[in-house]
Every structure is written in structure tokens, then in C-alpha cells.
């Protein structure tokens, strides 16, 4: 699995807690990418995949809580995307008998669930949050 799926600063949303979680998701994926199909055990893989699955759920829950806190208007659509990612991940992994097959499927999952999701969907949270902050700042300046 190529290392082109490493965290990049361009994925930053500027929302510290979410950015930290995104980085950690990439770190878990990197550990999976580094597994050697010949020398790694299925138990080792199962453990890391379990960690990834659990952390994705925690992250999605935290991200949804953040969206609720800023009254993000697309929360329900975003929540549905999260559910779809979890279902796709679970289905893909459970139907892959070898480490090599799982790593191959993870390339697609990483591209879709992490990179494209952050770049196309999570960026909307950032933009909404920034717009909301601008409105608050503008309102505060009007009061002065």
C-alpha cells in the first residue's frame, strides 16, 4: 500500500479537535499499510482494523456533536454519509480473507472515507464555521 495516503496539512480544517482525530485516523491507516502480508498475523490485522473501526465511530460521533454545536444545516446528510462509510468499511473488511486483499480494499476506503470525505464534505463544516464566526464578529463590531 503506497504511503501517498499520509496526512497532509492541506487536509486541515482549522478545528483542532477534528484535525487531531483526522491525523490519528491517518496514523492508524499507516500502521495497516506497513503490515507485511507474509509476516503479519491475521490477529494483528484484526486488532488494528478493530481500532480503526472504533476510532472512526468515535470521530464521527465527535464530529457530529461539533456540527450540532454550531447548528450545521447539513448535519443529517453528513450523519448519513458517516453511516454509509461505517457500513462500507465493515462490509469490505468482513469479505476480505487475506491481509493483501484488505490492504487493497483499504486503498479505496482511505481515498473515499478519509481523503475525499475531508476534502469535499468536512470542508463544508469549516466553511460554515468560518462564516458563522464572521457573522458573530461583524455583529460584535456593530455593537461597539
C-alpha positions in Angstrom: 0.0 0.0 0.0 1.7 3.3 -1.0 2.4 5.9 1.5 0.6 8.6 -0.6 -2.3 8.4 1.9 -0.3 10.1 4.6 -1.7 13.2 6.4 -1.1 16.5 4.6 -1.6 19.9 6.0 -4.0 20.7 3.2 -6.5 18.4 5.0 -6.5 20.7 8.0 -9.9 22.2 8.8 -8.6 24.6 11.5 -10.8 22.9 14.0 -8.2 21.5 16.4 -10.1 18.5 17.9 -11.3 17.3 14.5 -7.9 17.9 12.9 -6.2 15.8 15.6 -8.7 13.0 15.1 -8.2 13.1 11.4 -4.4 12.8 11.9 -4.9 9.9 14.3 -7.1 8.1 11.7 -4.3 8.5 9.1 -1.8 7.1 11.7 -3.9 4.0 12.2 -4.2 3.6 8.4 -0.4 4.0 8.1 0.1 1.1 10.6 -2.2 -1.1 8.4 -0.3 0.0 5.3 3.0 -1.1 6.9 1.8 -4.6 7.7 3.7 -7.2 5.7 1.2 -9.7 4.2 3.8 -12.5 4.6 4.9 -11.9 8.2 1.9 -10.2 9.9 -0.7 -12.3 11.6 -4.4 -12.1 11.0 -4.8 -11.3 14.7 -2.5 -8.3 14.4 -4.5 -7.1 11.4 -7.8 -7.8 13.2 -6.7 -5.7 16.2 -5.7 -2.7 14.1 -8.8 -2.9 12.0 -10.9 -3.0 15.2 -9.1 0.0 16.4 -9.7 1.8 13.2 -13.4 0.9 13.2 -13.8 2.0 16.8 -11.9 5.3 16.3 -13.9 6.1 13.1 -17.1 5.7 15.2 -15.8 7.9 18.0 -14.6 10.5 15.5 -17.8 10.6 13.6 -19.7 11.0 16.8 -17.5 13.8 18.0 -17.7 15.5 14.6 -21.5 15.2 14.6 -21.6 16.7 18.1 -19.4 19.6 16.9 -21.8 20.1 13.9 -24.8 20.2 16.3 -23.0 22.8 18.5 -22.6 25.2 15.5 -26.1 24.3 14.2 -24.6 23.0 10.9 -27.5 22.9 8.5 -26.3 19.7 6.6 -25.9 17.6 9.8 -28.4 14.9 8.8 -26.9 14.4 5.3 -23.4 14.3 6.9 -24.5 11.8 9.5 -25.9 9.6 6.7 -22.5 9.7 4.9 -20.8 8.7 8.2 -23.2 5.7 8.5 -22.5 4.7 4.9 -18.8 4.8 5.4 -19.0 2.6 8.5 -21.2 0.1 6.7 -19.0 0.1 3.7 -15.9 -0.4 5.8 -17.4 -3.3 7.8 -18.7 -5.0 4.7 -15.4 -4.6 2.8 -13.3 -5.9 5.6 -15.5 -8.8 6.6 -15.5 -10.1 3.0 -11.7 -10.0 2.6 -9.9 -13.2 3.7 -6.3 -12.0 3.3 -4.1 -9.1 4.5 -3.3 -8.3 0.9 -7.0 -8.1 -0.1 -7.8 -6.0 2.9 -4.9 -3.6 2.1 -6.2 -3.3 -1.4 -9.7 -2.6 -0.3 -8.3 -0.1 2.2 -6.8 2.0 -0.6 -10.3 2.7 -1.8 -11.7 3.1 1.6 -9.0 5.6 2.6 -9.4 7.5 -0.6 -13.2 7.7 -0.2 -13.7 7.7 3.6 -10.7 9.8 4.6 -9.3 12.0 1.9 -12.4 12.7 -0.3 -14.6 12.9 2.8 -12.4 15.5 4.4 -11.7 17.5 1.2 -15.3 17.5 -0.1 -17.6 17.1 3.0 -15.7 18.1 6.1 -14.6 21.3 4.4 -18.2 22.4 4.4 -18.1 22.3 8.2 -15.0 24.5 8.2 -16.6 27.0 5.8 -19.9 27.1 7.7 -18.0 27.6 11.0 -15.9 30.4 9.5 -19.0 32.1 8.1 -20.7 31.8 11.4 -17.7 33.3 13.2 -17.6 36.2 10.7 -21.2 36.9 11.4 -20.6 36.9 15.2 -17.5 39.1 14.7 -19.5 41.5 12.5 -22.3 41.6 15.0 -19.8 42.3 17.8 -18.3 45.2 15.9 -21.7 46.7 15.2 -22.3 46.8 19.0 -19.1 48.8 19.6 
